[in-house]
């Protein structure tokens, strides 16, 4: 999957670091900072710090508390070793852990073919050490764990069914782990402590597994308590993983009283019953953003006609403001299924079937979506290469291989042609609709390539 094509819910943001410059100052100059008020010092350190470990250089007694307030307010770790050191710190300095509002553990993963493999877990720090650390985070509001099934499971299933203090403070939660010990990770998530997060507003559950081609297994879901609703404040949810192998993903959706943002990304070879998933949304009229994504394959044994019958729940999504599609479905049929919602943003990716004529109906005439402001077309790719070397002589250029420059041009079709897109862009501009995306960038790349070829020919074909 091309990561730049799929937008993610912006739960966390990061600032750039200037720590090296600031803390290379002589101590006499650093001490001048001590004259500033605490509020201004906090702002300075907030801009300075993005380091994964506390500052080890010398600080004055006045500056150190300001740095600690900033560092421990927003913690970012990328290894088990860093997590272990933080566990040790938490045992000595409970006061520092009370400062933490955002905690992010991002263990690197690597790709193996079509799947993602987690970094080997050294089984340290121990579960007890991590549990003790988490139990001290009494002010936590934003939490992200990526690449570690063990730590993610510890969050979801605390020992002895203990309550973490952030059950009553957390508002954003992101979990990305394979949960490899569970045949159906969504079943495990449904039975976990997720409903205990009382103030949760945004939830991302990415269960990318080692083997994305799982075969659905018939299960008896009657024994699962369906009356455990998630936080009534939960407004944004994203589910990612082998949804085709699960009968519980829909039950998770059904456990959310109301939502404004729903993102479903399937990584398996086939999509589960889309109709069933969409039908689980309790209050579809409240959904403002809907993303249906399946970038890794086509619908197994399916056609647009089969998918068309699965689109009927869309008639209840009456207040959609944005939709993102990367599934094998006719965009025209999607628009027909929607009850003329106030769409402002439409994003179409590779798998979605659409033509210039279909887009023309969306932006103009009696079928125009009157509220539309932006259309993103990510269905055509091109790669910008290196320019033709201007320092080469005619003989050198004639002998050079243009393929070495690395340019790759877009593959146009009769339904979505280069000239057709140019005409459509002119129409959209007239209708005051912004059109962006890879397709538009491909036009620019081809124009640049033609300029390079014009220069190449002017030199090589010169007398």
PADO-651804 format. One line per 8 residues: number of its first residue (from 1); for each residue x, y, z negated of C-alpha. Coordinates in nm, 3 decimals. Last residue first. Layout:
<recs>
NUM> X/Y/Z ~ ...
</recs>
This chain:
<recs>
463> 2.394/2.040/3.667 ~ 2.148/2.005/3.377 ~ 1.952/1.683/3.346 ~ 2.116/1.576/3.020 ~ 2.100/1.920/2.860 ~ 1.747/2.030/2.953 ~ 1.626/1.674/2.908 ~ 1.741/1.659/2.546
455> 1.601/2.007/2.469 ~ 1.261/1.908/2.607 ~ 1.284/1.581/2.420 ~ 1.340/1.763/2.091 ~ 1.047/1.992/2.162 ~ 0.834/1.687/2.243 ~ 0.935/1.531/1.913 ~ 0.830/1.848/1.727
447> 0.489/1.834/1.894 ~ 0.462/1.467/1.803 ~ 0.543/1.544/1.439 ~ 0.282/1.820/1.427 ~ 0.015/1.589/1.566 ~ 0.114/1.321/1.317 ~ 0.071/1.573/1.033 ~ -0.294/1.612/1.132
439> -0.342/1.235/1.128 ~ -0.153/1.203/0.798 ~ -0.391/1.433/0.613 ~ -0.561/1.771/0.647 ~ -0.883/1.920/0.786 ~ -1.019/2.239/0.627 ~ -1.380/2.316/0.718 ~ -1.464/2.673/0.822
431> -1.701/2.563/1.106 ~ -1.468/2.727/1.360 ~ -1.177/2.548/1.196 ~ -1.367/2.219/1.223 ~ -1.426/2.277/1.597 ~ -1.059/2.352/1.665 ~ -0.957/2.047/1.464 ~ -1.202/1.835/1.665
423> -1.051/1.947/1.996 ~ -0.705/1.854/1.873 ~ -0.833/1.521/1.741 ~ -0.985/1.436/2.081 ~ -0.658/1.519/2.252 ~ -0.472/1.277/2.028 ~ -0.732/1.007/2.055 ~ -0.953/0.849/1.791
415> -1.220/0.649/1.974 ~ -0.991/0.580/2.273 ~ -0.709/0.491/2.038 ~ -0.393/0.664/1.913 ~ -0.082/0.494/1.778 ~ 0.128/0.765/1.614 ~ 0.490/0.829/1.698 ~ 0.794/0.694/1.518
407> 1.115/0.899/1.522 ~ 1.425/0.737/1.371 ~ 1.702/0.925/1.555 ~ 1.865/0.590/1.636 ~ 1.583/0.528/1.884 ~ 1.728/0.807/2.098 ~ 2.033/0.594/2.180 ~ 2.325/0.817/2.281
399> 2.512/0.779/2.609 ~ 2.341/1.072/2.784 ~ 2.378/1.282/2.472 ~ 2.754/1.224/2.460 ~ 2.794/1.306/2.829 ~ 2.595/1.630/2.797 ~ 2.801/1.731/2.496 ~ 2.673/1.679/2.144
391> 2.670/1.974/1.901 ~ 2.292/2.017/1.920 ~ 2.236/1.670/1.780 ~ 1.878/1.569/1.870 ~ 1.678/1.623/1.554 ~ 1.640/1.348/1.294 ~ 1.314/1.158/1.258 ~ 0.959/1.252/1.158
383> 0.747/0.941/1.111 ~ 0.392/0.905/1.239 ~ 0.081/0.758/1.082 ~ -0.289/0.758/1.171 ~ -0.579/0.678/0.936 ~ -0.515/0.933/0.662 ~ -0.777/1.191/0.760 ~ -0.864/1.433/0.478
375> -1.177/1.646/0.525 ~ -1.223/1.955/0.309 ~ -1.506/2.204/0.246 ~ -1.827/2.009/0.309 ~ -2.142/2.163/0.155 ~ -2.341/2.182/0.478 ~ -2.274/1.824/0.580 ~ -2.351/1.874/0.949
367> -2.618/1.649/1.102 ~ -2.804/1.937/1.271 ~ -2.488/2.049/1.447 ~ -2.135/2.042/1.314 ~ -1.892/1.896/1.062 ~ -2.029/1.546/1.000 ~ -2.150/1.493/1.357 ~ -1.803/1.574/1.488
359> -1.653/1.320/1.249 ~ -1.863/1.045/1.409 ~ -1.758/1.152/1.760 ~ -1.392/1.154/1.655 ~ -1.426/0.794/1.544 ~ -1.457/0.601/1.219 ~ -1.383/0.259/1.075 ~ -1.230/0.269/0.726
351> -0.929/0.046/0.675 ~ -0.666/0.313/0.732 ~ -0.792/0.595/0.507 ~ -1.078/0.844/0.498 ~ -1.100/1.129/0.245 ~ -1.415/1.340/0.215 ~ -1.438/1.649/-0.009 ~ -1.731/1.889/-0.064
343> -2.019/1.640/-0.057 ~ -2.348/1.782/-0.191 ~ -2.535/1.449/-0.148 ~ -2.741/1.379/0.164 ~ -2.894/1.052/0.034 ~ -2.590/0.834/0.120 ~ -2.667/0.518/0.319 ~ -2.643/0.695/0.655
335> -2.310/0.848/0.559 ~ -2.177/0.503/0.469 ~ -2.310/0.363/0.797 ~ -2.122/0.630/0.991 ~ -1.808/0.551/0.795 ~ -1.829/0.194/0.922 ~ -1.674/-0.040/0.669 ~ -1.346/-0.220/0.623
327> -1.239/-0.045/0.303 ~ -1.021/0.258/0.237 ~ -1.284/0.519/0.150 ~ -1.262/0.828/-0.073 ~ -1.574/1.026/-0.166 ~ -1.610/1.369/-0.325 ~ -1.903/1.582/-0.444 ~ -2.148/1.300/-0.504
319> -2.473/1.421/-0.661 ~ -2.733/1.180/-0.520 ~ -2.555/0.853/-0.581 ~ -2.881/0.655/-0.584 ~ -2.879/0.592/-0.206 ~ -2.533/0.445/-0.253 ~ -2.691/0.129/-0.398 ~ -2.783/0.029/-0.037
311> -2.422/-0.009/0.074 ~ -2.413/-0.389/0.050 ~ -2.637/-0.430/0.352 ~ -2.387/-0.229/0.555 ~ -2.107/-0.452/0.435 ~ -2.263/-0.749/0.610 ~ -2.313/-0.544/0.928 ~ -1.956/-0.412/0.910
303> -1.833/-0.766/0.934 ~ -1.709/-1.020/0.683 ~ -1.530/-1.354/0.679 ~ -1.284/-1.212/0.427 ~ -1.298/-0.834/0.414 ~ -0.970/-0.703/0.544 ~ -0.639/-0.664/0.369 ~ -0.410/-0.475/0.139
295> -0.567/-0.127/0.133 ~ -0.894/-0.214/-0.042 ~ -1.029/0.109/-0.181 ~ -1.370/0.241/-0.281 ~ -1.338/0.587/-0.440 ~ -1.639/0.775/-0.581 ~ -1.632/1.125/-0.732 ~ -1.939/1.313/-0.861
287> -2.122/1.030/-1.038 ~ -2.414/1.161/-1.246 ~ -2.684/1.032/-1.009 ~ -2.532/0.686/-1.046 ~ -2.652/0.660/-1.408 ~ -2.592/0.304/-1.526 ~ -2.340/0.200/-1.263 ~ -2.383/-0.178/-1.234
279> -2.544/-0.150/-0.888 ~ -2.212/-0.031/-0.749 ~ -2.043/-0.355/-0.852 ~ -2.325/-0.581/-0.732 ~ -2.347/-0.410/-0.392 ~ -1.974/-0.435/-0.356 ~ -1.997/-0.811/-0.403 ~ -1.633/-0.894/-0.459
271> -1.377/-0.790/-0.196 ~ -1.147/-1.038/-0.033 ~ -0.773/-1.072/-0.004 ~ -0.704/-0.940/-0.353 ~ -0.574/-0.595/-0.448 ~ -0.912/-0.425/-0.502 ~ -0.916/-0.056/-0.592 ~ -1.230/0.085/-0.755
263> -1.240/0.451/-0.861 ~ -1.539/0.597/-1.043 ~ -1.553/0.958/-1.166 ~ -1.859/1.127/-1.321 ~ -1.955/0.852/-1.560 ~ -2.243/0.755/-1.787 ~ -2.315/0.486/-2.046 ~ -2.010/0.275/-1.961
255> -2.063/-0.094/-2.035 ~ -2.207/-0.158/-1.686 ~ -1.870/-0.075/-1.532 ~ -1.704/-0.329/-1.760 ~ -1.971/-0.583/-1.666 ~ -1.896/-0.523/-1.299 ~ -1.531/-0.609/-1.357 ~ -1.640/-0.927/-1.537
247> -1.708/-1.169/-1.252 ~ -1.347/-1.159/-1.147 ~ -1.140/-1.318/-0.872 ~ -1.240/-1.064/-0.606 ~ -1.137/-0.784/-0.842 ~ -0.770/-0.873/-0.806 ~ -0.648/-0.543/-0.956 ~ -0.748/-0.182/-1.005
239> -1.032/-0.026/-1.203 ~ -1.047/0.351/-1.249 ~ -1.282/0.518/-1.497 ~ -1.376/0.880/-1.560 ~ -1.657/1.014/-1.780 ~ -1.618/0.825/-2.107 ~ -1.776/1.045/-2.376 ~ -2.033/0.779/-2.474
231> -1.734/0.558/-2.559 ~ -1.778/0.203/-2.433 ~ -2.098/0.010/-2.481 ~ -2.090/-0.322/-2.662 ~ -2.438/-0.460/-2.583 ~ -2.317/-0.701/-2.316 ~ -2.195/-0.951/-2.573 ~ -2.034/-1.225/-2.372
223> -2.178/-1.576/-2.409 ~ -2.391/-1.550/-2.095 ~ -2.091/-1.491/-1.873 ~ -2.068/-1.855/-1.767 ~ -1.794/-1.869/-1.513 ~ -1.756/-1.962/-1.148 ~ -1.395/-1.921/-1.041 ~ -1.291/-1.674/-0.774
215> -0.971/-1.775/-0.595 ~ -0.669/-1.563/-0.672 ~ -0.468/-1.408/-0.391 ~ -0.304/-1.124/-0.589 ~ -0.041/-1.352/-0.748 ~ 0.193/-1.159/-0.978 ~ -0.097/-0.953/-1.107 ~ -0.205/-0.588/-1.082
207> -0.437/-0.532/-1.376 ~ -0.467/-0.154/-1.354 ~ -0.722/-0.030/-1.606 ~ -0.746/0.350/-1.607 ~ -0.975/0.518/-1.863 ~ -1.079/0.882/-1.911 ~ -1.300/1.037/-2.181 ~ -1.233/0.820/-2.486
199> -1.376/0.973/-2.806 ~ -1.479/0.652/-2.988 ~ -1.209/0.415/-2.876 ~ -1.364/0.109/-3.038 ~ -1.524/-0.010/-2.711 ~ -1.171/-0.086/-2.581 ~ -1.097/-0.331/-2.865 ~ -1.086/-0.630/-2.631
191> -1.367/-0.856/-2.505 ~ -1.415/-0.664/-2.180 ~ -1.041/-0.634/-2.129 ~ -0.997/-1.011/-2.163 ~ -1.273/-1.076/-1.911 ~ -1.113/-0.820/-1.682 ~ -0.780/-1.002/-1.702 ~ -0.928/-1.320/-1.555
183> -0.684/-1.610/-1.585 ~ -0.521/-1.443/-1.884 ~ -0.154/-1.511/-1.970 ~ -0.044/-1.288/-1.683 ~ -0.190/-0.971/-1.831 ~ -0.043/-0.804/-1.520 ~ 0.001/-0.463/-1.676 ~ -0.101/-0.103/-1.611
175> -0.295/0.059/-1.893 ~ -0.396/0.424/-1.895 ~ -0.592/0.581/-2.183 ~ -0.709/0.943/-2.216 ~ -0.923/1.078/-2.506 ~ -0.766/0.911/-2.811 ~ -0.865/1.053/-3.152 ~ -1.097/0.803/-3.331
167> -0.930/0.480/-3.219 ~ -0.609/0.678/-3.270 ~ -0.577/0.556/-3.629 ~ -0.546/0.196/-3.508 ~ -0.803/-0.036/-3.658 ~ -0.691/-0.384/-3.753 ~ -0.845/-0.692/-3.593 ~ -0.599/-0.909/-3.788
159> -0.326/-0.804/-3.549 ~ -0.424/-0.544/-3.285 ~ -0.587/-0.680/-2.967 ~ -0.606/-0.406/-2.704 ~ -0.295/-0.221/-2.809 ~ -0.102/-0.541/-2.868 ~ -0.217/-0.659/-2.527 ~ -0.066/-0.347/-2.366
151> 0.261/-0.408/-2.553 ~ 0.279/-0.767/-2.436 ~ 0.163/-0.695/-2.081 ~ 0.446/-0.447/-2.030 ~ 0.477/-0.261/-1.699 ~ 0.284/0.057/-1.782 ~ 0.148/0.180/-2.113 ~ -0.010/0.526/-2.116
143> -0.167/0.704/-2.412 ~ -0.316/1.051/-2.451 ~ -0.478/1.183/-2.771 ~ -0.259/1.053/-3.053 ~ -0.285/1.239/-3.383 ~ -0.259/0.942/-3.624 ~ 0.025/0.766/-3.449 ~ 0.154/0.575/-3.754
135> -0.030/0.251/-3.677 ~ 0.132/0.247/-3.335 ~ 0.478/0.230/-3.492 ~ 0.377/-0.045/-3.735 ~ 0.226/-0.244/-3.449 ~ 0.546/-0.202/-3.248 ~ 0.758/-0.333/-3.535 ~ 0.519/-0.622/-3.602
127> 0.512/-0.715/-3.234 ~ 0.890/-0.734/-3.237 ~ 1.108/-0.479/-3.064 ~ 1.201/-0.689/-2.892 ~ 1.059/-0.975/-2.694 ~ 1.321/-0.930/-2.418 ~ 1.036/-0.870/-2.166 ~ 1.157/-0.931/-1.812
119> 1.074/-0.635/-1.589 ~ 0.732/-0.682/-1.433 ~ 0.683/-0.812/-1.082 ~ 0.455/-0.637/-0.834 ~ 0.300/-0.832/-0.549 ~ 0.293/-0.812/-0.170 ~ 0.652/-0.928/-0.119 ~ 0.824/-0.896/-0.453
111> 0.796/-0.537/-0.567 ~ 0.971/-0.408/-0.877 ~ 0.847/-0.290/-1.216 ~ 0.990/-0.025/-1.447 ~ 0.867/-0.008/-1.810 ~ 0.669/0.313/-1.856 ~ 0.582/0.376/-2.221 ~ 0.396/0.706/-2.252
103> 0.282/0.862/-2.580 ~ 0.094/1.195/-2.597 ~ -0.023/1.376/-2.913 ~ 0.264/1.278/-3.141 ~ 0.315/1.506/-3.443 ~ 0.209/1.245/-3.698 ~ 0.494/1.028/-3.578 ~ 0.742/1.291/-3.695
95> 0.602/1.295/-4.050 ~ 0.642/0.917/-4.077 ~ 1.016/0.962/-4.051 ~ 1.214/0.659/-4.166 ~ 0.999/0.374/-4.035 ~ 0.906/0.575/-3.727 ~ 1.272/0.622/-3.640 ~ 1.327/0.246/-3.625
87> 1.025/0.202/-3.399 ~ 1.158/0.485/-3.180 ~ 1.489/0.300/-3.146 ~ 1.303/-0.016/-3.040 ~ 1.100/0.175/-2.782 ~ 1.420/0.314/-2.635 ~ 1.561/-0.038/-2.609 ~ 1.234/-0.166/-2.456
79> 1.282/0.077/-2.171 ~ 1.121/0.379/-2.002 ~ 1.005/0.603/-2.288 ~ 0.814/0.933/-2.268 ~ 0.705/1.104/-2.590 ~ 0.495/1.424/-2.600 ~ 0.451/1.578/-2.947 ~ 0.763/1.403/-3.070
71> 0.990/1.610/-2.848 ~ 0.820/1.944/-2.904 ~ 0.783/1.931/-3.281 ~ 1.132/1.782/-3.306 ~ 1.283/2.069/-3.109 ~ 1.114/2.328/-3.330 ~ 1.219/2.140/-3.646 ~ 1.582/2.137/-3.524
63> 1.602/2.509/-3.447 ~ 1.595/2.639/-3.805 ~ 1.840/2.387/-3.942 ~ 2.077/2.477/-3.661 ~ 2.123/2.226/-3.382 ~ 2.412/1.996/-3.300 ~ 2.390/1.760/-3.000 ~ 2.200/1.429/-3.011
55> 1.873/1.553/-2.860 ~ 1.602/1.293/-2.900 ~ 1.572/1.026/-2.630 ~ 1.371/1.008/-2.308 ~ 1.457/1.364/-2.206 ~ 1.177/1.583/-2.079 ~ 1.252/1.875/-2.304 ~ 1.326/2.229/-2.202
47> 0.985/2.371/-2.118 ~ 0.836/2.251/-2.449 ~ 1.151/2.363/-2.625 ~ 1.096/2.721/-2.512 ~ 0.723/2.716/-2.592 ~ 0.789/2.581/-2.942 ~ 1.050/2.850/-2.997 ~ 0.796/3.116/-2.902
39> 0.546/2.989/-3.159 ~ 0.819/2.949/-3.422 ~ 0.917/3.316/-3.406 ~ 1.259/3.402/-3.259 ~ 1.556/3.478/-3.483 ~ 1.668/3.117/-3.470 ~ 1.733/3.159/-3.100 ~ 2.037/3.361/-3.196
31> 2.172/3.040/-3.345 ~ 2.212/2.899/-2.995 ~ 2.447/3.183/-2.902 ~ 2.675/3.115/-3.200 ~ 2.652/2.741/-3.137 ~ 2.799/2.782/-2.791 ~ 2.556/2.704/-2.507 ~ 2.566/2.356/-2.354
23> 2.226/2.296/-2.509 ~ 2.044/2.527/-2.274 ~ 2.204/2.404/-1.952 ~ 2.164/2.032/-2.014 ~ 1.808/2.078/-2.144 ~ 1.678/2.237/-1.826 ~ 1.420/1.966/-1.761 ~ 1.124/1.982/-1.523
15> 0.770/1.950/-1.660 ~ 0.551/1.639/-1.654 ~ 0.181/1.584/-1.604 ~ -0.051/1.321/-1.745 ~ -0.404/1.202/-1.672 ~ -0.426/1.316/-1.311 ~ -0.667/1.056/-1.164 ~ -0.479/0.889/-0.882
7> -0.484/0.974/-0.515 ~ -0.417/0.700/-0.268 ~ -0.228/0.794/0.044 ~ 0.107/0.870/-0.115 ~ 0.120/0.518/-0.257 ~ 0.123/0.349/0.083 ~ 0.000/0.000/0.000
</recs>
